[in-house]
Amino acid sequence: MAVNNLDFGKVVGRWASASQDRMERIFKQSTQTLANTMNAAGNVPIDTGFLRSSIRGSLTDMPRIDPAKTNKRKAPSTWDGSDLTLVIAQAKLGDTIYIGYTAAYAGFLEYGTSKMAPRGFVARATGQWQRIVRATVAQATARAG
């Protein structure tokens, strides 16, 4: 059976469009998994939840540590992640998604001080990026059947 060039072009166009869509979904899902890994109990130190709830995302620049965000009263905080999920959902393939903590003491916990060993919760999570992407691709491939 002969296939004319117009049919071939449509097939290739649909395949390319579907491939672009799959790549964007893998990019977004992998980024969400990375953020969840950074913020998971057992990874990020959790006392009151203040540090955990200070995680932010941006498509324009790295969220900055705010010296005023100290939680001196030790008030409990919760994180639902919806603001970060919204940032990730707005991203396009090729965008940079910046994820960081804004609590005043985030850097001290990540990198340590002369009196405290580094926790490295961000470094541990970002060190899993390749594994996260591979797992996301495997899940997407399995769903596509």
ABEGO torsion letter per residue (X at the ends): XBBBAAAAAAAAAAAAAAAAAAAAAAAAAAAAAAAAAAABBGABBBAAGAAAAABBBBAABBBBBBAABAGAAGBBBBBAGAAAAAAAAABBBGBBBBBBBABAAAAAAAAEBAABBBAGAAAAAAAAAAAAAAAAAAAAAAAAX
